[in-house]
Amino acid sequence: MKRVLILLALCSALAIGVVPTHADGPITVTLNKFTNNFPQNLVFELQAQSSAKITRVDFFAEINWTSASSTYAPVFTPDTKIDARYEWRLPMNYLPPGTTGQYWWNIQDDAGNTLQTPKQPFRVEDTQRRWQKLANDKLALFWDTGDSDSGKAVFDHGVQAMSFVENDTGVTVDHLVQIFIYADYDDFKQALDPRSVTGWEGGVTFAEYGVVLIWAEDPDYTLVATAHELTHVIIHQKIRGPLGEVPMPTWLDEGLAMYFEDTPGTLEPTHRAALQQAIRNDTLIPIRSLTGSFPTAQVTLSYAESWSVVDFILRHYGKGKLAQLLQELTKGDAYDDTLQRVLGVDVDGLEVEWRQDIGAKPRVIPTRSAATATPFPTFSLASDATPAPRTATPTSRAPGNPLSQLCGGAFGLIAVGIFGPALYRRMRRAVQ
């Protein structure tokens, strides 16, 4: 019974962010506390004592799923008893709700004694909402308004999308993905990085943390957005190279997300109509032009073509080749070289085959200089600093239906559009 009481006391302490005291030598830790004040700050506090004056304290934080940790200098006054405090200011160093990590302290006194505290978990929480939750070992869905049936419908759609993605791409979900659905736009906006809020956002994806935030005023949009952004998270969790996240051609990134919004192989009417009209009028956009940011004047067609190319690859080359293509992208080679190695054609050759498959007129493809490299978006190198989410910068608004307009880019933060009762809009940030 005594052991049970001790265990319950320990669990209670961890729930409020207070870690039991630690003393392995001359330096003794009497308080190790974490306080979540999202969206203002995260506060980490330490009380320690030693027979000699404590002269140095370092605070370390590590975000889960990242391989880097950061070191910070907490505020404290050197003495034999110290109170150290580090404030993580979220408006300046933003982390989304659901982010988890570990923290620890290094302490040193002027007698040469040192102590490193055990790593302790922390979690960023939006405690201003009363969340309902459904979860399995791969997906956790949180929603703040609505009954259990509405949440279950979104959760089931997300689970189905995950199954489709895993089955058709060979990518497995190894880390829990968390989706937070806000019914009120002001609440949703308050949860975002204040430096990136534009008023256009309808959803934001933080692929590096496995977190998606969605403003879900419309039930149909919620289902589509959940599957679309979930696909981005799953793919970008896995498509990583030795130097970090590897860029993908936008037509492939968005084509995959479009493909798994609903039952694979089905394209909703607005996009299908745009694609069919472009085929009839011979106004298809060259695939090579969809490698980077989509042209803002042809957003719906850009997404429709991206879906169509992915659909062609799956039907013509098969799931195995798509899985191989995604894996080969992690090597960081030029897109033409990767496609040639896996499919036996470069981007232009793929377009020739795709156009023939969909009944479009052949396109005269100009001869490219061998010295001209395929456009290849740059990506940041890994560093010792904990990476922060990239800031979304929308480029334009355009009418359309859910997720047809400028979804956030291929890496990190993905900005989705704002929608009204009868008109959906979405944004796309420039990723170049």
N, C-alpha and C positions, 0 to 999 in steps of 0.2 A: 504493500500500500504506500509506503514511504517513497519508493522509487517512482510510483505513478504520480504522486503529488509533485515530486521534483520535475518530472517530465512536463506536467501541465504548467508549472511555473515557468519553465524555459520557453515553451511554446507561446505563452502569454507575453513574455518579454520580447520575443522576436516579432510578434504581431504589431507591436507599437514602435518597433525600431530600436529598442534598447538591447544592447548586447551585454551578457554577464561580464563581470570583472575578470581581468586577465593578469596573472602574475607568475612569470617563469624565472624571475631574477630580481635584481635590485630595482628595476623599473616596474611599477605596478599601474595597471589601467583600472580606474574606478568607474568610468562611464564611457560608453561607446554608443552613440545614439544617431539615428537617422530620422529626419522629419520631412515628409512630403508636403509641400505647399503649392502644388501645381495650380495655376500656371505661373506663379511668381518665382518660386525658387525651391531648391532642395537644400536642406541644411544638415551638415554632418558635424557632430560635436564629440570632443574627446576630453576626458579628465584623466590625468596621470600624475604620478608622484615618484620621486626617487630620493635617495640619501644625498645625491649630488645634484647640482643645478641642471635641469633639462634645458639644453641649448638649441636643439633642432627637432622639428617635427615636420614630416612630409606626409601629404595626403595623396593617395593613389585611387584612381577610379578606372574601371574597365567595363565597357558596355558588352553585353552578351552578343555573340555572333561576330564580333570583331576581334581581330588578333592583336590589337594595339591597346596599350594602357596609357593613361596620362598622369602626370605628377603635378600637384598643385601645392602652393605655399599657404597654409592656413594662418589665421591670425592668432597669435598667442604671445604672452610675455614670459621670457625665460625665468625659471625659478625652480625650486624643488617640488612645488606643486603647480601644475599648469592647467588652464582651461583653453583648449584649442578649438577653433571653429572655422569651417570652410563653407561658404555660401555659393552654391551653383546657381547663378542667375539665369533662369530659363529664357528671358527675353533676349539675352545676349548669346547664350549657348544652348539653343533649343533642343529639347528631347520630347518626342510625342508621348502621350499616355500609352501605357503598356510596355514602354521600354524597361528592360531589366538589366541589371549589372551587378558588379561586386565592388566593394571598396575595402581599403585597409590603410593602416598608418605605420610609418616608421618613426621611432622615437630614439633620441640619443642624448646622453647627458655628458657633462664635461669630465667625467671620470672614465669615459670611453665605453660605458655600457650602452647597449642598443637593444631594442625590442621591435619586432614586427608583429602587429596584431594579425590574427587569422582573418582571411577574407570573409566578408559578410555580404549577404545579398541586399539589394535595394530594388525598388520598383516605382516607376512614375505612375501616379494614379490621378485621374480626374474625379476627385471625391465630391465635386459639386453636383454630380448627376447621381440618380438612383438607378444603377444599372441592373438589368436582367441579363442572364447569361445562359448560353448553351455551348457545350464544348465536348470535343473528343481529343484524342492524342495529337491531332494535326491542326485543328481549327477551333478557335474560341471566338464566339460572336457575342458582342455586348450591345444592347439597345436600351435607350432611356425612356421610350414612350411606346405604347402599344401593348397588346396582349401577347400571351405565350404563342398563340397560333401564328401571328404575324412574324414573330422572331423565328419560329420553327420553319416557316416557309423560306425565309432567307437562308437560314442555316442549312437546310436540306439542299437548296440550290447551290450553295457554296461547296458542300460535300460532293455533290454530283460533278461540279466543275473540276474539283480536285481530282476525282477519279478519272475523268476524261483526259485531263492534262497528263497525269501519270501514265495512263494506258497508251496514249498516242505519241508521247514525246520521249518516254523512257526516263523522265525526270522524276525523282522521288522526293517527297516532302519529309525532310529530316528534322525541321524545327517548327515549333508551333507558330501558326500565323494568327494574329489577332485583328479582328475587325470591330471598330466602334462606330455605331450608327446613331447620329444625332438627329432628332426630329426638328429642333429649332435652329435656324441659321445663325443667330447670334451666339448660341451656345457652341455651335460648331466652329465659328470664327474665333471665339475666345480660346479654343483648344489648339489653334494653329500657331505657327511661328509668326509673331507679329510683324517681322521684317518682310514677310512674303505675302501677306494678305492683300488681295487686290479687289475683292468683292465679286470675283468671277468663279471662285472655287466651288465645286460641288462635291469634291472628294479629293483626298490627298493620300498618296501611298509612299511609305518609307520602307523601301525594299530591304535596306541594310538592317533594319530593326524588325522586319516582319510585321509591320503595323500598317493598317489602313484606317483612315477616318473618312466617313461618308456623311454628307447631309442628305437625309432621306425623306424629303417631303412627299415624294411620289413613290408608291409601292413598286410600280413597274421599273422605274429607274433604279431603285434599290437592288432589285434582283440582277439586273444587267450589270450595274456598277460593281456589285460584289464579285460576280464571276470574272469580269474583265480585269479588275485590279488584282484579284487573287492570282490570276494567271501571271501577271507581271511579277508579283512577289515570288511565286514558285520558281519561275524561270530564272530570275535574277539572283535568287539564293544559290542556284546551282551553277550558273554560267560564270564561273570565276576562274581567273588564272593566277599565276604566282605573284603578280603585282596588284591584285585586287580585282574588282568587278570588270568584266570584259564587255566592251560595247558591241551591240548588235545592229545590223541595218534596221532602220525604223520599219521598213515594210515587213520584216520578219517579226520584230518585236510586237508591233501593233496587229499584224495579221494573226499571230497566235492568240493574242488577247481577244480579238474579234471572233476568232474561230470557236473559242470555248465559252462565249457568252451564253449560248444556248446549246441545243443539241448539235454536236459537231456535224458540219456539212450543210447546215441551214443558214441562209443569209436573210436577214429581215427585209421587208419590202422596200423601204426607202433606199437602202444601199443597193439592193438588186436592181431597182429601177435605174439608179445612177450608172451602174456598171453596164447594163444592157443598152442604155442610151449612148454611152461612150463607145461601145462596140459598134453600134449602128452608124454613128457619126464619125467613126475613126478618130476619136479624140482621147484615146487612152493615154495616161501619163506614162512615160518610160519608167521602167522599174528602177533604173539607175538614178532617176530623179527623186525617188522615194527612199533613198539610202539615208538621208539626213532629215531635216525638218520638212513636214508636209507643206505644200503650197497652200497658203491660207484661203485662196480663192477657189480651191478645189478639194476641200477637206473631205467631204462625204465620198467623193470618188476615190480619194487617196486611201481611205479606210476600206472601201469596197474592193479596190484592186489588191490591197494587202491581204485581205481575207481570201480573195480568189487565188492569189499566187500560192499561199500556204495550202489551200484546199487542193490545188494542182499538185504540189509536191507530195502531199500525202497520198493522193489517188495514183499518181504516175510512178513515184519512186518508193512509196511505202513508209510505214512508221519507222522502220529500222534506219533508213537513210536520214529521216528527219532527226532522229535521236543522235545519229553520228554527226550530222551537221552542227547541232548544238554543242556537242562535245568538242568538235574540232575548232569551234569559234574560241574556245578557251586558250588556244595557242597564240592568239593575237595576230594571225597572219592577215594579209589583205583579203577582202571579201571575195574577189575574183579567184584568188588562189585557193581559198577554202572551198568554194563552190565547185571549182574544177576538180579538186581532189576527191570530193565526196560524190558529186552528181555527174561529173564528167563534162560540165559546161560552166562558163563564167556567167556573169549577170546578164550580158546580152544574149548568150546562148539560151539561158533560162527563159528570157522573154520571148525568143523565137518559138520555143516549144509551148509556152503558156498561151501565146496568142493563137497558135494553131489549134490548141485544145479547146479554147472558148469560142472559136469561130470568128476571131478578129482578123482584120487585114494584116499582112506582114508589114513590119516597119523597116524602113531603110536605116540601117545602123551604120553611122559613120565609122571609118577606121580610126582606132585610137592609137596614139603613139605608144610604143612599148615603154617609154620613159614616164608615161603618165600613170601615176598610182591611183587605184580606186580610193575615193574619198573615205577616210577612216577617222571617226571621231576620237579625240584624245581622251585619256582617262588618267586620273591622278594616281601617283605612286603611293604605296603603303608608307606610313610614317609612324612615329612613336606616339603621335597625338591621336586621341579618340576622334574618329571622323565625325563631322557634323553633317546633318542632312543638307542637300543642296537646295538652293532657293528657287522656287518656281517663278518663271517670268513669262506670263501669257503673252501671246503676240496679237491676237485678234479674236473677235467673236464671229460666229457664223451660225445660221439657223440649221437645224437638223434634228435628229432624234437622239435618244440617249446614247452617249459614248460614240457618236459619229463625228463629233467635232473636237479635234485637237486634244486628244488624251495626253496626259503628261508623258514626258520623254522616256527613253529607254533605261535611264539610270537613276537610281535613288528616288527623289521626290517626283511624284506624278500628279499633276494638277488636272482635275476633271471639271467640267463646266457647270454652270449654274442653270437651273431650269425653271420654267414657269408652268402654269397649268396646262397649256397646250403647245408650248414651244420649248424644246430642249436645246441647250447650248453647252458646248464644252470647250475647254481651252487646251492649248498645247504650248508648252514652253519650248524655246529654242534650245537644242542640246549641243549645238556646235560652239 
